[in-house]
């Protein structure tokens, strides 16, 4: 994903319709993390609650970019890169 690409917003994100727009700016590594504290294989009797952990593991989505998109109706909006699909690259 880079400036000038034509992107589409996934239909499940925006009320069932597919929207097209142009990328104006990309802020890399804006959202997310590579690792998180997690509870693995908790068994009865361990006494673990939500603030206690027993391991570190990878996150589901990892690190994502924040993308400024110009939509056809003239709106400028920041979107998470996981919600966008690249239609064409220039």
Secondary structure, DSSP 8 states (H G I E B T S, - for coil): --TT-EEEE-TTTTTT--EEEEEEEEEEEEE--SEEEE--S--TTS---TT--SEEEE-SS-SEEEEEEEETTS-EEEEEGGGEEEEE--
